[in-house]
């Protein structure tokens, strides 16, 4: 952690000594933890504004014993993170545990503090300075050696502005013959436990709630009285400012308590039902602090039946229409992907399988699939007994490369990086490598060189070992080209997986691979389908060359992607390197039939050409314009939270397009839907503010926003109404004109209804 500026004074020497002592003490405390258990984030002006540490209250645990585990957050002075209900802005702090061999219970939330903007306009709830978010845990009865504890902390750190931080923490806890408390950290858990609100029953208090009207009406205010009785007839302590913090309650837009003068323990309740009728009857829920904080206040967690909510009479105006339009909440919204994150694992795996199968229809995968179709046509008729093995090799190449990709994702996530589907296409060197492979494949199809020792024999009868390697390699290439695409169902499944534990990530990517390999496996595993394959003939040589041009077409797309990443200079460097690859392929073709020293010299020359050419050409810098306009919609603006908030405050519905140049699904939606005249007319009619969040280059803000809505990649489309800025509508990955126009119409109608 960094220390804020310290003003100089006559006591500067003493202050310096005190600060030095604190730093040394903090260093000693941190030294007790492994480096992987401590991480910092939210960089601002060269300083990380939050530090997280994974702590336990024991130094050693016995198999089957209980202990406590938590994440301690330390914020710079003036900065804070959020409670489970962040209030009118912010984002709830999240700690996700991955603890094989250990059961972790529900997270415990110490009573939060209340924060207000300087004008008192926005109220939020959270923690400043330091807080320990912990849970009770229990080691497995069969635990031995050590327990691996991993936590993913996702917090929003705010002062005047807000910074997201995703922190990955891990450590091992020894398992021994007896549980040994950790004297360095157990007191911190005890202090955090003392700050957690208790139920009225456990503290001896009695709480009753009486509403003035029942049932509640959607969009209408309501009032009532809350009464607290202290145990054994004792007086109820007076309350201080900000004594009540409400939880986020479905169906309730606002909830507040105020003490009744002269009646200790009696509070006036004022609230407002949300415009939408909730599926279940809401409950009054929140934290009530009795007494003075300095004297040891008692914090009660309340959960009382409230009342059912019914729809308002037709034509009745909403009670807080003016407030909803004139004073929208900031565009930092609650996760709309909550419903997605509640999906069962089985449904997620099904989505991954179906999404992988649908990837076969995406244009970025077509050239490889066409190439594989050619190969299968040849193989089915030439090697009847080995068709199944070729299909298995192709599927193995797909699944194996996806497992490698999953491992890379987990490794990056463990290092604190935020990654998503298609993230590797944000790296210029990766794009260059894929383009080089495609050019080499195309030149092979054109006959510039042959893979193997005899091109003619390869066409007539593929050598078994080489043939299987080719099938596996084509599977790998299919995965490489598939990752920029986000088929329907795939974004939800991968987004769920990347927010879950390692086993879920691996299982999801495995099912994705099976789905991607499905069509060609069916061709060879279902005998009846083989008859639909054309018989081999002279057309195959021309067809093979035609497929080479398809691969070159995909290379053109990659050159365009490089232009988005590195500008015109980067495109030129990539084209120069591809020319070097072509020269190397031609030289290899000249010496391929030679033998002995001549062939060895030729291969060495090819390697030298590629290495020298790569060294001089593959030096990419992000030289593109600082503000890019990747959308084809002329009215689109670069996405910015402040600009979105300003548009909402002005009463404009907002459409946000999360896209990238390498995302062909995004470009398909833009060309076929977002640029249509009827869609643009609907935007103009409803005065929609159009924003583009361009993820072509790595942008942690966009990564955090995608994760907030349970997505791992683009495209993602949000429609936000000024009447409900905290409840954006998430559109499907594949747009239709009706889905877009209907969404913006609904957003505009909510504003009209509110006025």
N, C-alpha and C positions, 0 to 999 in steps of 0.2 A: 504494500500500500504506500501511497505517497502522502506526505504531509502538506497541508495547505500553507499558504504564506503566513509567516509569523512576524508581527510588527515588532520593530526594535524599541527598546526602552532602556532605562537605567539598570533594569534587572536582566539585561540580555544574557549575561554570563550564567546566572542561575537558571534562567529559562532554557538556555542551550544545554546545560547539564541535565536538567529534568527531561528534556526531549530525548537527549542521548540515552538516558537510562531507560526510557520507555521503548526506544527503538531496540536497545539491546535485549530488553525483556521480551519484546515481540519476536525478536530473532530467535531467542532461546525456545519460546513456545512453538514457533514454526519448525524449529529444528527437530522437534519430537515427531513430526509428521513426515511421511515420505513425500517426495516432490510431486508425485502423481495425485496426492490427496489435496493439493492446494492449487488454485488457479485464480487468475484475475482477468477482468474484462471491462467492457464499456470504456474504451480509450477516449480521452478528451484532452486536447491541448498537451499531448505527450504523457498524460497520467491515466492510469486505470482507476476508474471510480468505484469499483467494487472488487472485493476479494472473497472467495468462497473456500471453505475448508471442510473436508469430510471427517467428522469426529465420531468417536464412540465413547461411552462412559466406562468401558472396561479395556484393560490392556491385554487380557486373555479371557477366553470364554470356554466353559465346559459344554460338551455336546448336550443339547437339550435345554440349556439354560437360557433365560431371558436377559436381554441387555437393551440399551438404547443407542440409536444411530441417528445422526442428523447432519445437516449442512449449516455451518455458521457463516453468515454474511457480515462483512464489515464494509461500510460505505464511507467515503470521504465526507468531511463536514459539509452540511448543507444538501447532501444527496440522500435519496431514500428509494426503497423498493416497496412493493405493494402487497397488501393483504389478499385473502381469497376473494373479497369484494373490493376491487380497487376504487370504487366510487364513481364519480362523474368523468373520470379519465383514467388513463393508465392501463395496466395489464396485470392480471393476477400472477403472482410468483408460482412457479411450478418446480417440484423436485420429483423426478422419476427414478425409481430404484430398480436395479438389476442385480439380484443377490442370490445366485445359485446356492442351495443348501441353507438358506436363511429365509424365514418368513418375516416380512416387514408389515406392520399394521398401518392404520390410518395416520396421516400427517397431523401433528398437533400444531395449532396456531396460537402463539401468544397474543394477548390482547393488543390491538394495533393502536397507533396514534392517528390523529386527524391532521391533515394538511390542507391549507387553503392558499389560493393564489393571492397576490398582494391586493387585488381589488375585491377579494371575497367571492368572486364569481364561480369558481370551481372548487369543489371539496373532494378530497381523495383520502384513502385510508391505507396505512402501511407502516413501515419501520425505518427509522433513521439510525445512524451510528452503527449499531450491531444488533443482530437477532440470530437466534438458533432455531431453525425449523427442524423438528425432530419427530421420531416415531419409535414406538416400542417394537422390538425385534426378538426373534427366538431362533437359536441355532438348531439345526436338524439333530435328531437323536443319533444319526449315523455320521455326523460331521467328524472329520479328522484332518490333521495337518493344519490347514488354515481356511478361513472363509474369505472369498473374494467379494468385496463390497464395491459397487459402482453406482454413481448417482449422476444424472443429467439435470443440471439446474438451468432453468430458463427464466430470466428476470428482466424487468425493465427498470433501469436506473435513471432517476429524474432529479433535476434541480429546477432550473427554468425550462431547459430542454431535456429531452429523454433519449437514452441510449440503450439499445437491447444488448443483452449479454447471454451467450450460451456457453456454459462451463461444464466440462466433463471431469469428474473426479473418481479416483479409484484407489483402493488400498486393500491390503490383506490383514485379517485379524487372526492371530494364532489361536488354535484350539488346544487346550491343555486339560490336565486332570482336575483343575478347579478354576472357577471364575475369579479373576483378579480385577478389582476396580482400578480405574485410571485416575490417580489423584490430580492430574493436571486438568482433566476435562470433566470429570464427574460433577464438580460443583457448578459448572456452567449448565449442565443438563438440569440439575436441581433448580437453579435460578430460572431457567426457561420454563420448567414445569410449574413453578410458582406463578408465572405470568399467564398461564393458560386459564381461560375462564372455566368455571365449574358450573354444574347444573344447580338450580335452586334446591332440588331434593337433597343433594349431597352437602349443601351448606346450611340446610335447615330453613331456608326462605320459602315463602309461599307467594306465588305470582298468579294474578287473575287478570283477564282481559275482557272488557265489555265494550262492544261496538254500539254506536248510536243507531246504525241502520244495518239491516241484513235483508237480502244478500247485497254484495257490492255490485256496482254497475261499471262495466268496462269503460275506461276513459273518464270516469267521474271521481271526484274527491270523496273521502270518507273520514270520519272522526271516531274517537272512542276514548276509553280510560284504561290505563294500566295501573294496577295496584300491587305494591310489594310489601309484604309483611315480614319483619325480621323474626328470627327464632326466639322463643321464650319471652315474647313480649318486649324485647329490646327495641329502642327507637331505631328507625331507619336513618343512616347517616345522610347528611346533605350531599348533594352531587356537585361536581365541578363542571366547568365548560367542557363540551364535547364528551359528555358522559355516555352517549349512546352511539353505537356503530351498527347500522343495519347490514344484514347479509343480502346478497343478491337473490331476490325471490321471484320466480316465474309468475307472471300475472300482476305484479305490483311494480309500478313505475317509481313511486316515491314513498318513503316511510320516515317519520321523524317523531321524536318525543320531546316534550318540554315539561319541566316540573310545575306543579300547581302550587301557587304561593300559599303558605300557611298549612299545607297538608303534606308533611314528609312521607315519602314513599308513594305518592300519587302523581301520575304523569298523564298529561294530555297527549293523545295519539292523533296525528294528522298524516294522512296518506292519500295516495291516488292509485286507482287501478289502471293497469296498462290498457291500451286500446284493444288488444287482442284477448279473447277469453282463454285462459290456460286450460290445459287438458285435465289437470287435477286441482283440487281445492288448495289454495296457497296457505302457508303458515306464517305467522308472525315470527321472525327469526332475527337475532342480532346479539350483540354484546352490550350489557348494561353494567356500568362501573359505578359502584356505590362508595361514597367517601372520598377522601383526599388521596391523590397519588403519592404524595410525600409521606403520608401517615400510614400507607399500606391499604389501598382501596381493595374492595372485594369485587371481582369481575364475575358476573353471571352470564352464562350462555343461555339464551331464551329460545324456545321453540314451542309455540302455542298455536292451536287451531285458529284460523282467522275467520274466513267465511267464503262461501262460494261466490263466484263472479259470473254475472249474466251479461248478455249483450245489451248494448244501449238501444233505446228505442230508435226506429228508423228516422233519420234526419236530425237526431240530437247531436249538437256540437260537442267536440271533446273539450274537457275542462281546461286543459293546459295548452291549447293550440298555439297561442302567441309565444309561449315559452319554447315550444318545440321548434318553431320556425326561426325565431329571432335569436335564440341562444342555444344552438346545437352543441352537443358534446364534441370534443376534439375527435379527429379521425383515427385516433388510437382506439380500436374497438375490441370488444370481447371476441374470443375465437368463435367464428361461425361454424367451424369444423368440429364443434363438440359432438354433434351427432355422428359425424364420420368416425371420430376417435373412439366412439362407443361400439363400433362394429365388433362382432365376434371374430375370433381368429379364423374360424372355418369360412365365414363369408369373405373375409379379406383374401384368403388363399384362393377362393373361387374367383374373386375379382381379378387377382393376379393371373390366374390361368386363362380366363377369358380375355383379359387385356393383352396378354402375350399372343394369343391366337389372332386377335384383331390387328396386332402390329404387322401381320403379314400383308394387310391391305394398305399400309402406309407407303407413300411414294418414296420415302428414304430407304425402304427395305427392298423395293421392287427389283433393282438390278441384281442383287445377290440371289433373290428367289428365282429370277429368270435364269440366272447362271446355274443354279442348282437343278432347275427343271431340265435344262439341257443335259446336265450330268446324269440325272436319274434316267432320262430317256435312253441314254447310251448304256448305262449300267444295267437297267432292267433287261435289255435284250442281249447284252454281251456276257453278263455274269449272273445268271439266274440264281445260283446258289449263294451269292454273297450280297444280295440286295438288302437283306435285313441288317447285315453288319454295316453296310454303308449308311443306312438310316440311323443305326445306333451311334456310329461315329459322328454323324452330323448333329444328332441330338446331344451327344457328349460334348462336342465343341461348343454348342450353345450353353448348356448347363454349366460346363466347367468355367467358361469365361464369365458367366454371370456370378458364379461363386467367387471368382477372383475380384470382380467388381464389388460384390458385397463385402469382401474382406477389406478392400481399399476404403469403402465407405465407413466401415466400422473403425478402421485405423485412424482415418481423418477425424471421425467423430470423437474418438477417444482423446485425440490431441486438441479438442476444443473447436474444430472447424465445423461450419454449417454446410452440409452438402445436400444435393438433391439430384433428381433424375436428369441426366444429360449434363451434369456439372463439368465433365471432362472436356466438353466442347467450348468451355471458356478459356482453355489453355491453347495458345497458338501452336506450340510444338506438337500437341496431340493432333490438332487439325492437320498440320503439315504431314505427320506420319500417316494418318488415314488416307490423305490425298495421294501420297507416294505409293501406298499399297494398291489403291485403285488404279493408278496409272500403270503400275507393273502388271496387275491382272489384265488390264485392257491390252497392253502390248503382247502379253502371252496369248490372248485370244486372237490377235492380229497375226500371230506367227512370227513375231520378231525373235522370240526365243521359246523354248519348250521346257516345261517343268518335267524333268526326268531325262533319261538318256536317249529315248527314241520317240519323237513326237508322233510318227505314224503308228507305231506299235501302241502308243498310249491311247490313240483314238480307237484302234481295233480291240484292244484288250488291256485294261488298266492293270498295272502291276499291283498285287494285293496290298502290300504295305504302303506303297505310295498312294494308292487310291483312297485308303482309309484316312491317311493324313490329309489329303485334299478335302475330303468330306468334312473332317473335323475343322480344318481351316476355314471352309466356307461357313460353318456354323459360327466360328469366332467373328468373322467379318459381318455376318448378319446381326450379331449383337452390337458390334461397334456402330453400325449404321442405324440400328433401331433406337439407341438411347436418346437421340434428339427428339423422337416422336413420343407423344403422350396419347395413346389410344384411350377411348372411353373405358372407364372402370380402372385403368392402369394408374392414373394419378391418385385416386383414392387409396388403392391398395399399397402403392409404394410410399405414399405419404404416411399411412398408418404404420408401415413397417419401419421407416426411418425414425419414427418417434418412439418405437418400442425397443425391446431388448434384442441382443444379438441373435438368439435363436429364431425370433420372429423375422428379423431381417433375412437370415439365411433361408428360412422356409419360404418366404414370399418370393425371393429371387429364384429359388428352385422351381416353384410352380410357374413363375413367369417364363422360365426357360422351357418347361414342358409345353406350355401353350404356344410359344414361338415355333417350336419344332413340330407341332402337331400336324400341319397339313401334309408335309412331305413324308412324315412317318406313316400317315394313313395311306398314302399312295402305295407304299411297299408292304404294309402289314395287312391291308385289305385286298385280297386277290382280285376282286371284281373291279377295283378302280384302275388296275394296271391297263385294262383294255382301252382306256381313254387316252393313254399316252401314244403319241405318234410313233410309227416305226422309223428306225434309223435309215438315213439315206444321204444323198449329196447335199440336201438342204441343211444338214447339220453344220457343215463347215461355214456356209454363209450365215446361218443363224448364230453360230459362235462369234463370228466377226461383228454381227449386228449388236450382240450383247456387249461387245467391247465398247461400242459407242454409247451404250446405256451407262456403262461405268464411267466413261469420260463425262457424260452429262452430270453424274453425281459429283464428279471432281469439280466441275464448274460451280456447282452449288457450294462446295467447300471453299473454293477461292473467294466466293462472295461472302461467306461467313468470315473468312480471314480479313476481308476488307472491313467488316464491322468491328472486328477485334483490334486491328492494328493499322487501319487506314490504307490508302493507296500504296504507300511504300511497302507495307506488309504483303499486299497482293502481289506486287512485283517480285519481291523476294521469294514468295512461294512459287510463282511461275518459273523463276530461274532455277529453283531447286528441282521442280518437276522436269524441266528440260535436262538437268543433270541425271535424274532417274532414267529418263528416256535414253540418254547416251549410254548409261551403264547397262541398261537392258540390251541395247543394240550390240555393244561390245561383247556381252556375255553370249549373245546369239552367234557371233562370229567364231568364238572359240569353243562353243559347246560341244561340237563334234570332234574337236581335237583330242589328243591324248598326251600324257606325260608332262614334260616341262612346259610345253606351249600352253596347255590348258591351265596349268597352275599360274603361269605368268599372266595369262588373260584374266583369271579370277582376281589375282592381286591387283591388276590394273583397274578392274571394275570397283573393287573395294576402295582403292585410292581415290578414284573419281568421285565416288559417293561421299567419302569422308571429307575431302577437300571442298567439294561443292557445298556440303552441308555446313561446314565451318564458316564459309564466307557468306552463305545466303540465309541460314536459319538464325538470324539475329533480329528478333522481333521486339518492337516497342509499341506501346499503346499510343500511336501517333494520330488516331482519329480525333474528330472534334470533341470538345469537352462535353457539349450537350448534343446528343444524337436524337434524331427523329425517325425511329424505325417504322412507325406506323404509316400506312398508306392513307390514313384519314387526315386531311389537311388541317382540321380543327384541333387535332390532338395536341396536348401539352405534356411536357415531362412530368412524371409523377413526383409529388412532393407533399408531405403531410400538411404543411402549412397552407399550400395552395388548395388542397382538398378541403381543409377546414374553412377557408375563406369562401369557397364556392358554396358549401353547405350553409354557412351563415347568411349568405346572400339569397338563400332559398332555392338554389339550383340542385336538382338531382345530379348524382355523380356516377360516371361509368369509368371503371379502372381496368385497363387491359394489361395484364402481366404477360410479357412476350419476350422473344429473343430471336435474333436473325437466324440462328441455326435450328429453330423450331418450325418444321414444315407445317405442323398442324396449326400453329399460330398464323402463319402466312396464308394458309388455305382459308381460315376463318376471316382474315382481313379482306382477302380478294373476293370471296364469294358472299360474305354477309355484311361486314362492317363498312364496305364502300358502296353498297347498294343504295340507290336513290331513295327507296322507301324507308330504309333504316336511317339514313342521314336526315330525311324529312322528319321522322319521328323525334330524332335528337333535337332538331331545330324547333319543332313544335313545343316540346316540353322543356326547352332551354337547358339541355343536359350539358354538363361540363365533362369533357372527354380527356382522360389522363392515360398516359402510357408509362408503365414501369418496365424499362428495358433491362433484361437480365442477360444480354449478350455477353457483357463483361461481368466479372464477379462483383456483386453488390450485396454486402451483408444486410443492408436494410431490406432489400427485396427478399433475400433468403429468409429473414426473420418473419416477414409478412406472409410468405408462402407457408412457413411452418405454423404460423398462428392459425391458419385456416386448414391445417391438416394436409397440406399439399407438399409434394417433394420436388415439383418442377412445374414448368409452364406448358400449356397455357392455363391461366386462371382469370376469371372475369368477375368483377364485383359491381353490383349496382347498389348505391347508397342513397337513401331518401333523407332529406333534411328533417323530416318528421320523426325519423327513427335512425339516427346516425350510428347507433351502437348495434343495429341489427341489419347488416348488409345482406343482400341476396347474392348467393354464389351460383353462377350459371354453369351449365355443363361444359366439358372441354370442347365438344363439337357444337358450334353454334348453328342456329337457324334464324332466319329473319324474324319469324314469329316469336321465338324465345327472347330475342333482344328487345323488340318493340313492346312486347307485353310486359317485360320487366321494367323498362323505363316508364311505361304508362302507369304501372302500379306504384312506382316510386313517386311520380308526380301526383297521382290521385291521393296518396296519403298526405301530401302537403295541402292539397285542396280541401280534403276532409277536415284537416286540422284548422284551416282558416274559415 
